[in-house]
């Protein structure tokens, strides 16, 4: 959905590349928005962006002016829907796994069957739709880069 930059919140996920005057995007699609990205958007005088309906933490995103939103045009609906389904399943899988991990930290035993039931639907979706795999890899790369940047001292 397209929203004004002033409505963007941390945790939103971009649907489309944010393009400037070069061939490279200012911010690539599937980026999880953080405070620095909002500053960049304002610095480049970007007025609107296209974001997913689900934030990176798995919660739904409701912009302040939801009634005024305009759906993205010129894109085939089916691949976008498939990517959206994948993203929702991926985020739900991450949340369930985090919950299990917290249980392990508190001394509960690891239930392999529970882990299998959490991860298997995601793997089956990727197996049925191999074209989704680049989206998955893109999400993982961005998470790894984010972790590396935020773990550096200074």
Residue pairs with C-beta under 8 A, 6 or more apart in sequence:
1 15
1 50
1 51
1 53
1 63
1 69
1 70
1 71
1 72
2 48
2 49
2 50
2 69
2 70
2 71
2 72
3 48
3 49
3 50
3 51
3 63
3 65
3 69
4 47
4 48
4 63
4 65
5 38
5 41
5 42
5 46
5 47
5 48
5 49
7 63
7 64
7 65
8 33
8 38
8 41
8 49
8 51
9 33
9 55
9 61
10 33
10 34
10 35
10 38
11 32
11 33
11 55
11 56
11 57
11 59
11 61
12 32
12 33
12 51
12 52
12 55
12 56
12 61
13 30
13 31
13 32
13 33
13 51
13 52
13 54
13 55
13 56
13 87
14 27
14 28
14 29
14 30
14 31
14 33
14 49
14 50
14 51
14 52
15 29
15 50
15 51
15 52
15 72
15 80
16 29
16 49
16 50
16 72
17 25
17 27
17 28
17 29
18 25
18 26
18 27
18 28
18 41
18 44
18 46
18 49
19 25
19 26
20 26
20 44
26 40
26 44
26 46
27 37
27 40
27 41
30 135
30 138
30 139
30 142
31 37
31 142
32 56
32 142
32 143
32 146
33 51
34 146
41 49
50 72
51 61
52 61
52 84
52 87
53 60
53 61
53 84
54 60
54 61
54 84
54 87
54 88
54 91
55 61
56 91
57 91
57 95
58 91
58 92
58 94
58 95
63 69
72 80
79 131
82 129
82 132
83 132
83 135
85 125
86 125
86 126
86 129
86 132
86 135
86 136
87 135
87 139
89 121
89 122
89 125
90 122
90 136
90 139
93 118
93 119
93 121
93 122
96 118
97 115
97 118
97 119
100 111
100 114
100 115
100 118
104 110
125 132
126 132
126 133
126 136
